[in-house]
Amino acid sequence: MIERWVKDLVLVKTFIGLRFQEAILKKVSQVVKLQYRLATAEEESRGIDGAIGNTEVSIKPKSWKEQVIQREQLVGVIVYYSKTDDGIEIEFEPSDF
C-alpha cells in the first residue's frame, strides 16, 4: 500500500504538476512576450516555480488564493490556475511582469 502511494505521488502527481507548471509558464511568457525558465533547486526551496523575464513566479491552484491562512510567504508574482474539462485556466496580471 505504501509503495503504491509513493509511486502515485512521485510518478503521477509530481510529473503532472511539473507539466502544468511548464505549460503555465510558457503561456504567460507568450502573453507578456518574455522568456521563461523553470526554477532551480534553490528557488524551489523558497517556493518559486520558475521565472518569466527577471520575475520569479509561484504557481498555485485558485483554491490556495481563497484560503484564510496561507502557510507560505511567497516572493515574486503568483499565477493561479484551475483545471477545467478543456485543460487549464490561468489567472495573472500581465503588468506584474
C-alpha positions as CSV (number, residue, x, y, z in Angstrom):
1,M,0.0,0.0,0.0
2,I,2.8,2.5,0.9
3,E,4.7,1.6,-2.3
4,R,1.6,2.3,-4.4
5,W,1.1,5.6,-2.6
6,V,4.7,6.7,-3.2
7,K,4.5,5.7,-6.9
8,D,1.3,7.7,-7.3
9,L,2.9,10.7,-5.5
10,V,6.2,10.7,-7.3
11,L,5.5,9.3,-10.7
12,V,2.0,10.6,-11.3
13,K,1.3,13.7,-9.3
14,T,4.8,15.2,-9.4
15,F,5.1,14.6,-13.1
16,I,1.7,16.1,-13.9
17,G,2.4,19.0,-11.6
18,L,5.7,19.8,-13.4
19,R,3.9,19.6,-16.8
20,F,1.3,22.0,-15.5
21,Q,3.9,24.4,-14.3
22,E,5.8,24.4,-17.5
23,A,2.6,24.9,-19.6
24,I,1.5,27.8,-17.4
25,L,4.9,29.4,-17.5
26,K,5.0,29.0,-21.3
27,K,1.5,30.5,-21.8
28,V,2.2,33.5,-19.5
29,S,5.5,34.2,-21.2
30,Q,3.9,34.2,-24.6
31,V,1.3,36.7,-23.4
32,V,3.8,39.1,-21.8
33,K,6.4,38.4,-24.6
34,L,9.3,37.4,-22.3
35,Q,11.3,34.2,-21.9
36,Y,10.6,31.7,-19.2
37,R,12.5,29.1,-17.3
38,L,11.8,26.5,-14.7
39,A,13.1,27.1,-11.1
40,T,16.4,25.9,-9.9
41,A,16.5,23.6,-6.8
42,E,17.4,26.6,-4.6
43,E,14.5,28.6,-5.9
44,E,12.1,25.7,-5.5
45,S,13.2,25.5,-1.8
46,R,11.9,29.1,-1.5
47,G,8.5,28.3,-3.2
48,I,9.4,29.6,-6.6
49,D,8.3,27.5,-9.6
50,G,10.1,29.4,-12.3
51,A,10.8,32.9,-13.8
52,I,9.4,34.9,-16.6
53,G,11.9,37.6,-17.7
54,N,13.6,38.5,-14.4
55,T,10.5,38.0,-12.3
56,E,10.2,35.0,-10.0
57,V,6.9,33.2,-10.3
58,S,4.9,30.9,-8.0
59,I,2.1,28.8,-9.4
60,K,-0.8,28.0,-7.1
61,P,-4.2,26.5,-7.6
62,K,-7.1,29.0,-7.3
63,S,-8.2,27.3,-4.1
64,W,-5.0,28.4,-2.5
65,K,-6.0,32.0,-3.2
66,E,-9.1,31.6,-1.2
67,Q,-7.5,30.1,1.9
68,V,-7.7,32.3,5.0
69,I,-4.3,31.0,6.3
70,Q,-1.5,30.6,3.9
71,R,1.4,28.7,5.2
72,E,4.0,30.1,2.8
73,Q,5.4,33.6,2.5
74,L,6.0,33.8,-1.3
75,V,8.0,36.3,-3.1
76,G,7.5,37.3,-6.7
77,V,4.3,37.1,-8.8
78,I,1.7,34.4,-8.1
79,V,-0.1,32.9,-11.0
80,Y,-3.3,31.0,-10.2
81,Y,-4.7,28.1,-12.1
82,S,-7.6,25.8,-12.1
83,K,-8.2,22.5,-14.0
84,T,-11.1,22.6,-16.5
85,D,-12.6,20.0,-18.8
86,D,-10.7,21.6,-21.6
87,G,-7.3,22.0,-19.9
88,I,-6.1,24.7,-17.5
89,E,-7.5,28.1,-16.8
90,I,-4.9,30.6,-15.6
91,E,-5.2,34.0,-13.8
92,F,-2.5,36.6,-13.7
93,E,-1.8,40.3,-14.1
94,P,0.3,41.0,-17.2
95,S,1.5,44.3,-15.7
96,D,3.3,42.4,-12.9
97,F,5.9,41.4,-15.4
